[in-house]
Amino acid sequence: MNFLYPGFLFALLAIAIPIVIHLFNFRKFKKVYFSNLQFLKEAKEQNSSREKLKNLLVLLCRVLAIVFLVLAFARPFIPSGNKHNPGQRNVISIYIDNSYSMETVNKEGSLLDEAKRKAKEIVRSYDINDQFQLITNDFEGKHQRLVNKEEFIQLLDEIKISPANKTLQQILNRQQASFSANRNEICYLLSDFQNSFAGDKPLAANKEISYTFIKLNANSLPNISVDSVWSLSPVHQPGQAERVVVQLRNYGEELASGIALKLTINKQQKAISNINVEAGKSVKDTLSFSGLKSGWQKGVISIKDFPLTFDDDLNFSFKVSNELKVLNITGNSSDKFIKALFASDNYFKLTEMPESNIKYSSFSDYSLIVLNGLKEPSSGLAQQLKGYVQNGGSVVIFPDLDANSNVYTPFLTGLSLPAVQQLNSGPPLASSMDLKNSVFKDVFDQIPKNIDLPLVNRYFSYTEQNTSAKESILQLPLNRFLFAKYTVGAGKIYLSSSSLDIKDSNLPKHPVFVPLMYKIAFASAKEQPLYYTIGLNNLLESEKISLLANQSLKLVSNDFEVIPEVRQTAGKTLLYVADQVKKSGFYELKKADSVLAIIAFNDNRTESDMHYATETQLNNLFGKQKVAVFNSKKDAQSLNIEGKNSSSELWKLCLILTIVFLAGEILLIRFFNNIKNIKIS
């Protein structure tokens, strides 16, 4: 058992003083006793022994009561099994949670300020030669090195609330990364320990490290968050109607009624709504607007919800385009169906290439490529198209049924499509339509009872081996298809079993042909995500950007500028920004002075859930490994780090024993003389 040094000296003095006083009284008692020797001889030895025993017992109880009272204030403890080697230096790693949830307040102020104060108490309790490491959610480079007390406190004062957030396992990994076998590693974690931070999976922690969790307690707060947004409009055209779906989430315990929802585009209000959100539930609402001009649009979904406001706005961006580029590679120059189809709408910009003069390098410029009646499709074309599709492109194939099946089979298999089995011809066959397929979404107001179906006279049947990536859109009898979609990489290939020759089928003249091809074209439009999440999305996608050897791209917002790492792939450009974007808002992607795109960033919504892990849950995450978990509300005076670091305290037991011995002294004084004395003969 160990003692704090000043308390131990005080304990020794407190023990010695009553003993001296009682010895003095005992000597006086002896003097009186011998002066009245004649009288005492007349008393019985039995009564004298009893009185002497009473005095000794009272003395013993009084001394022990004082001893244990002093020990209670001295806070003795028994060291646990995690003994630190006194010959090695201490390295104290302290994690300060500086996420948005630490902005909440209690009677001590904000949780971040409370965490800083307690961290200073921890630091001051250690020796001047000990070294310290500070860790926050930002994982800053300046916090990597070990510092002394003064430097640590200076770094501590610089901590501010950050949108970055980490998991508890990531923090433990960061602390363990600096562990060395030749020093005592002691780790403290000061946080509110949200459920999203702590998680529910067992944690992997180094058993050689002593862990202490200090749980900070915030007042319970309701919170409504703008959780997400997505667009229902397949493409964005100038002046056309747009629809977005907004999702709100109520993290509180009560119904949130009358939440005012507002949509602004380029700082102009476009739509408003009023929503009720049940406790612990999410609700979706659709907002419609129109009147947009071409170019990049900055959208903001906003609500008003106090006191937590970091998740009240959600930024998103999209581009309104004047055109969608379509490439038609044809083997039959007399065929006019594709040209007539896309020429009827000025939004589509159609380019035609003959089969004999294909420019492979231009494939990435187009959102959709149509292969119409190729007579001799080559393996080289298949290789180029496969790379285009795997990077998100879309291809539609209408075969030439007069071409040899041996020509089409290697071409199709090169695109991961089924081989041609045989050419079928005969009486017209009616196909069926999968009206639930996404291609037909919003095409029909209601499903017609007697729908007119496409007819086919000649068609290829295919050898199907793997149908997991296949969706039949127009189905023929005997489990064959007229038109099907295959997912290949990040893109799609639409394969027809018949041609666009009117003698083979009536598909090019059927009413379903126009909406079918338009929906495929709209779905092929390459758009960047509406927004990215800070800390989660470090890799950004953009349309293909051509750069010279000495050119670079930059991401700019107000007084912020960063040069991302550029990675070129077929069909798109990837931008790696690591963790350099730390503030929500809109960022312009620039090449020199020209703006190529506007990218929206938002704070991570995991911080919106203001529910916290309990002390029992935190202990359970470590399994059999013992960790110290302290509640700052309950243990306000328990941050005596030297004792608590790796020990079991005995002050409560000392208080109990003090009360027991005081009670024993009172009972002895009160009842000992009532025992019947032996009569003097």
C-alpha positions, -999 to 999 in steps of 0.1 A, spaced: 0 0 0 13 34 -10 6 69 4 9 104 -8 39 119 10 24 150 28 -6 130 39 16 103 53 36 127 75 4 142 87 -8 107 95 23 99 116 19 131 136 -18 125 142 -10 90 156 18 102 178 0 131 195 -29 112 211 -4 85 223 18 111 240 -13 126 257 -25 93 270 10 84 283 10 117 302 -23 109 317 -12 74 325 18 87 344 -4 111 364 -27 82 371 3 61 384 13 90 408 -22 92 423 -24 55 424 8 51 445 -1 80 468 -33 62 477 -18 28 479 -36 20 511 -69 27 495 -62 7 464 -51 -23 483 -86 -25 497 -101 -28 462 -103 -61 445 -78 -69 417 -106 -79 394 -122 -44 394 -88 -27 389 -80 -49 359 -114 -41 344 -109 -4 347 -75 -6 332 -88 -27 303 -115 -1 296 -90 27 294 -67 7 271 -96 -2 248 -109 34 246 -73 45 239 -70 19 211 -103 29 195 -95 66 196 -61 61 181 -73 38 153 -102 62 145 -78 91 141 -53 69 121 -79 58 95 -94 93 93 -60 107 84 -54 78 60 -87 85 42 -74 121 34 -40 107 25 -57 85 -2 -38 52 1 -39 28 -28 -28 -7 -38 -9 -8 -71 -25 -30 -98 -8 -56 -119 2 -30 -146 33 -19 -129 55 6 -145 92 3 -144 106 32 -123 138 30 -142 121 40 -175 108 74 -184 70 81 -187 55 91 -220 20 104 -216 -3 105 -246 -34 126 -242 -63 126 -268 -86 156 -268 -118 151 -287 -123 184 -307 -153 173 -329 -184 193 -333 -202 175 -304 -176 190 -280 -192 224 -286 -221 214 -264 -221 228 -229 -227 218 -193 -223 238 -160 -185 237 -166 -188 255 -199 -182 238 -233 -169 202 -233 -138 212 -252 -128 238 -225 -135 212 -198 -113 187 -216 -85 212 -218 -87 220 -181 -86 184 -171 -57 177 -195 -37 204 -177 -45 188 -144 -31 155 -157 0 171 -171 8 190 -139 6 158 -118 36 142 -136 73 148 -132 92 175 -149 112 149 -168 82 131 -183 73 136 -220 39 142 -235 21 137 -268 -11 155 -278 -36 139 -302 -67 155 -317 -91 145 -345 -70 165 -370 -40 141 -367 -17 171 -373 20 166 -379 31 190 -351 14 166 -326 36 137 -337 66 146 -316 70 143 -279 71 176 -259 77 188 -223 50 203 -200 53 239 -212 51 230 -249 22 206 -243 2 233 -226 9 257 -254 -3 232 -280 -33 224 -258 -44 261 -258 -43 261 -296 -69 234 -300 -101 245 -318 -133 227 -328 -127 208 -361 -150 191 -386 -127 161 -387 -138 131 -368 -122 98 -360 -133 65 -344 -120 53 -310 -101 25 -328 -83 50 -350 -73 70 -319 -59 39 -301 -40 30 -332 -25 64 -333 -14 62 -297 0 27 -301 20 38 -331 44 57 -308 47 29 -283 82 18 -274 93 -11 -251 119 10 -232 94 35 -217 62 36 -198 33 45 -221 3 60 -204 -27 71 -225 -56 94 -216 -87 99 -237 -109 129 -229 -142 128 -249 -180 127 -247 -177 92 -262 -206 94 -287 -219 60 -299 -206 68 -334 -171 74 -320 -169 44 -296 -186 20 -320 -199 -15 -310 -171 -38 -321 -144 -51 -298 -113 -28 -297 -77 -39 -304 -55 -23 -278 -19 -29 -266 -20 -46 -232 14 -30 -222 -2 5 -223 -22 19 -194 -55 35 -206 -76 60 -188 -109 72 -202 -123 105 -189 -160 108 -200 -172 143 -203 -210 149 -197 -230 173 -218 -266 183 -213 -290 162 -233 -299 181 -265 -324 174 -293 -311 177 -328 -325 178 -363 -301 172 -392 -303 178 -430 -291 143 -436 -288 140 -474 -301 151 -508 -303 135 -542 -317 145 -576 -346 129 -594 -338 147 -627 -318 123 -650 -302 153 -667 -301 190 -661 -312 212 -690 -317 250 -691 -352 260 -681 -364 225 -674 -382 214 -643 -359 199 -616 -367 177 -586 -346 169 -555 -353 147 -526 -343 159 -491 -340 137 -461 -342 151 -425 -334 131 -394 -346 137 -358 -320 125 -333 -340 137 -304 -365 120 -281 -396 141 -290 -416 149 -322 -401 179 -341 -430 197 -357 -431 226 -382 -395 224 -393 -391 251 -420 -371 237 -450 -357 260 -476 -339 254 -509 -317 281 -525 -299 279 -558 -271 304 -564 -284 323 -533 -319 326 -547 -348 309 -529 -363 283 -551 -385 262 -528 -398 260 -493 -416 233 -472 -428 225 -437 -420 191 -422 -428 171 -391 -402 145 -380 -409 119 -355 -385 111 -327 -356 89 -338 -370 88 -374 -361 101 -409 -385 118 -433 -381 126 -470 -396 155 -489 -395 163 -527 -388 199 -537 -395 211 -573 -380 241 -590 -371 254 -625 -357 284 -644 -320 275 -643 -295 288 -668 -266 267 -681 -235 264 -660 -226 253 -625 -253 256 -598 -247 260 -561 -276 246 -540 -281 248 -503 -308 229 -483 -312 247 -449 -333 245 -417 -331 264 -384 -324 242 -354 -307 254 -322 -283 250 -304 -266 225 -327 -263 242 -361 -233 226 -379 -257 201 -396 -285 226 -405 -271 233 -440 -263 208 -468 -244 221 -498 -247 205 -533 -236 214 -568 -245 203 -603 -240 214 -639 -268 225 -662 -256 215 -697 -267 227 -731 -260 194 -748 -254 157 -744 -229 142 -769 -238 110 -787 -216 90 -811 -232 68 -837 -208 43 -854 -226 29 -883 -220 1 -909 -250 11 -930 -250 47 -942 -285 44 -954 -300 38 -920 -316 70 -907 -334 60 -875 -306 70 -850 -300 102 -868 -337 111 -869 -341 101 -832 -314 124 -817 -317 152 -843 -353 159 -831 -340 173 -798 -315 202 -798 -302 189 -764 -285 160 -782 -254 166 -802 -250 137 -825 -217 127 -843 -216 100 -869 -186 79 -878 -184 52 -904 -172 18 -894 -142 22 -917 -129 53 -899 -133 51 -862 -114 76 -839 -108 56 -808 -92 86 -790 -125 106 -790 -146 79 -772 -142 97 -738 -158 128 -752 -192 111 -756 -217 101 -730 -233 74 -752 -220 54 -781 -244 35 -805 -231 7 -827 -256 4 -856 -253 -25 -881 -215 -30 -880 -206 -56 -906 -171 -65 -893 -167 -54 -857 -131 -59 -847 -114 -71 -815 -96 -38 -814 -129 -20 -813 -141 -43 -785 -110 -36 -765 -114 2 -768 -151 0 -760 -145 -22 -729 -121 3 -714 -147 31 -722 -175 11 -705 -155 1 -675 -149 38 -667 -186 46 -667 -195 48 -704 -227 35 -721 -229 15 -753 -259 4 -774 -254 -24 -799 -278 -31 -828 -261 -60 -848 -262 -66 -885 -281 -99 -888 -266 -105 -923 -231 -105 -909 -216 -139 -901 -222 -150 -865 -185 -160 -863 -176 -123 -867 -199 -111 -839 -191 -138 -814 -155 -128 -807 -165 -91 -807 -193 -97 -781 -172 -120 -759 -145 -94 -759 -170 -71 -743 -180 -97 -717 -213 -103 -735 -228 -137 -746 -218 -153 -778 -242 -156 -808 -259 -190 -808 -278 -188 -841 -299 -166 -864 -337 -172 -860 -363 -162 -885 -400 -169 -889 -434 -154 -882 -435 -122 -862 -430 -127 -824 -444 -103 -799 -421 -93 -771 -430 -84 -735 -418 -54 -716 -404 -52 -681 -423 -21 -671 -407 -21 -636 -372 -16 -651 -356 18 -644 -355 25 -682 -393 28 -682 -395 48 -650 -418 79 -655 -425 68 -692 -461 57 -684 -485 76 -662 -503 43 -657 -496 8 -669 -519 1 -700 -539 -30 -700 -537 -38 -738 -502 -25 -746 -489 -26 -781 -458 -47 -781 -428 -47 -806 -427 -75 -832 -396 -92 -845 -391 -114 -876 -354 -121 -874 -331 -121 -844 -300 -136 -829 -303 -159 -800 -274 -158 -776 -256 -184 -754 -262 -173 -719 -237 -184 -693 -237 -158 -666 -269 -139 -662 -261 -122 -629 -252 -89 -646 -281 -90 -671 -315 -72 -671 -340 -82 -698 -359 -50 -709 -378 -65 -739 -383 -102 -735 -390 -129 -762 -405 -164 -758 -384 -193 -748 -364 -172 -723 -348 -152 -750 -345 -114 -751 -350 -87 -777 -333 -60 -757 -312 -64 -725 -288 -44 -703 -255 -57 -690 -234 -41 -663 -197 -41 -672 -174 -23 -647 -188 11 -639 -207 13 -672 -235 -4 -691 -239 -21 -724 -274 -25 -740 -276 -54 -765 -303 -59 -790 -310 -93 -806 -324 -77 -838 -312 -49 -861 -328 -15 -869 -337 -28 -903 -374 -25 -907 -376 -60 -924 -362 -76 -892 -385 -59 -866 -408 -29 -861 -388 -18 -830 -373 14 -847 -409 25 -856 -425 14 -824 -437 41 -799 -415 26 -772 -383 31 -792 -380 69 -786 -385 69 -748 -363 38 -746 -334 54 -763 -339 88 -746 -339 72 -712 -307 53 -720 -291 85 -732 -301 105 -701 -289 77 -679 -255 78 -696 -249 114 -687 -217 117 -667 -222 137 -636 -201 143 -605 -216 135 -571 -238 163 -558 -215 167 -528 -186 151 -508 -182 146 -471 -152 160 -453 -130 133 -439 -147 105 -458 -142 115 -495 -106 123 -503 -108 112 -540 -128 134 -563 -141 126 -597 -143 149 -627 -148 147 -665 -117 140 -685 -93 170 -681 -64 174 -705 -33 189 -689 0 199 -704 33 187 -688 37 219 -668 0 225 -659 -17 217 -627 -52 220 -612 -61 238 -580 -91 238 -556 -100 273 -545 -124 287 -519 -121 323 -505 -88 324 -488 -81 286 -492 -62 270 -521 -48 235 -525 -32 217 -555 -47 182 -556 -28 151 -569 -41 143 -604 -46 108 -616 -57 103 -652 -79 73 -661 -98 64 -693 -129 87 -694 -123 107 -662 -98 125 -641 -94 117 -604 -83 143 -579 -67 133 -546 -70 159 -518 -61 138 -488 -73 156 -456 -66 191 -468 -102 202 -471 -114 210 -436 -143 234 -440 -177 228 -456 -187 250 -486 -182 253 -523 -148 249 -540 -139 259 -575 -118 235 -595 -95 257 -617 -71 252 -646 -52 285 -648 -80 311 -646 -108 290 -660 -133 273 -637 -138 236 -647 -162 226 -619 -177 236 -586 -174 209 -559 -195 210 -527 -183 197 -493 -203 190 -462 -195 181 -426 -198 145 -416 -233 137 -402 -221 111 -377 -216 139 -352 -253 147 -354 -263 117 -332 -260 130 -296 -262 96 -279 -233 85 -258 -217 52 -248 -220 43 -211 -190 34 -189 -201 -3 -190 -202 -3 -228 -167 12 -229 -154 -14 -206 -170 -42 -226 -153 -30 -258 -120 -40 -242 -131 -75 -232 -109 -88 -204 -84 -60 -206 -88 -36 -177 -91 1 -185 -99 29 -161 -131 48 -170 -140 79 -151 -171 101 -153 -161 137 -149 -195 144 -134 -193 118 -107 -156 119 -102 -150 156 -101 -123 153 -74 -109 120 -86 -83 132 -110 -54 124 -86 -35 109 -115 -6 94 -96 -29 72 -76 -55 65 -102 -31 57 -130 -28 21 -121 -42 15 -86 -71 5 -64 -79 33 -39 -87 25 -2 -100 59 11 -136 46 13 -125 17 34 -106 40 57 -137 62 62 -157 31 71 -131 19 96 -130 54 112 -167 53 118 -165 18 132 -138 27 158 -155 60 168 -187 40 174 -167 14 194 -152 42 216 -187 56 223 -201 22 232 -172 14 256 -176 48 274 -214 44 276 -218 8 285 -186 -5 301 -193 10 336 -228 -5 336 -214 -40 340 -220 -51 376 -189 -45 398 -177 -72 422 -184 -62 458 -154 -54 480 -152 -78 509 
